[in-house]
Amino acid sequence: CSSRLKIDPVGLGVLEWLKMRSKKDGSFLKVLMYYVYLLTAWGLFRLLIRLPEVIEELWFKPVVWMLPLWWLWSREKRRVNLFKGSVKGALVWGMSLGLLYGLVAWLAGLSKYGEIRLDSEVMGWLDVVGIGLVTAVTEEVVFSGYLLQKIKGFVVSEWVAITLTGLGFALLHLPIAIFVYGYGGGEMLGFLVVIMLMAMGNYWVMMRTRNVIAPILSHWWWGVAIYMFG
């Protein structure tokens, strides 16, 4: 029965696909409602609140993102497994992709400034490492650990699941791009594309390893590298 519920949205209208899924699968509606909540709540936070990044990322983000997810997860009969695959494989994949991300960030900084420079003026190195880790854990538990696995259960193709989850992650960064960074036009598009590609890389290693440690590591490397070289 469950296999008949797996519908690929490619070729279907998005609204029709959403209506079909909502009628046939209650868990899909819960996942959709959680994402709408996240998009709305975090978007309003970015619009209305300005606090030091340490406070926003270490205190507010885990609460806003994780508490509703924990409530939702605790009431499910079939819960997603965040650590199904081997830890060793997750460490290898996560570190490998993270090093690639670091190289990309380093080359982007070199191209932008014409020299190698380490940006430690915004905050201390300990803050950079701590913020990067907490942000990676929060965002990857939500997206790689929960939403990706749920969406994979709703669609046929792994790449459709990865793309949809990556798009959802990128759209969640629209508020910070608009209200905090003040991006517009091509600059905003480039920012969202980079975010989406990074996210899709993390989701790909999650599919390979089936352990959320892998995308957490690669995401952490990415965040630290952006602070260092960006």
Secondary structure as GFF3:
##gff-version 3
##sequence-region A 1 230
A	DSSP	three_ten_helix	2	5	.	.	.	ID=ss1
A	DSSP	alpha_helix	14	24	.	.	.	ID=ss2
A	DSSP	alpha_helix	26	48	.	.	.	ID=ss3
A	DSSP	alpha_helix	53	55	.	.	.	ID=ss4
A	DSSP	pi_helix	56	60	.	.	.	ID=ss5
A	DSSP	alpha_helix	61	74	.	.	.	ID=ss6
A	DSSP	alpha_helix	87	113	.	.	.	ID=ss7
A	DSSP	alpha_helix	125	140	.	.	.	ID=ss8
A	DSSP	pi_helix	141	147	.	.	.	ID=ss9
A	DSSP	alpha_helix	148	154	.	.	.	ID=ss10
A	DSSP	alpha_helix	158	171	.	.	.	ID=ss11
A	DSSP	alpha_helix	174	175	.	.	.	ID=ss12
A	DSSP	pi_helix	176	180	.	.	.	ID=ss13
A	DSSP	alpha_helix	186	209	.	.	.	ID=ss14
A	DSSP	alpha_helix	213	229	.	.	.	ID=ss15
###
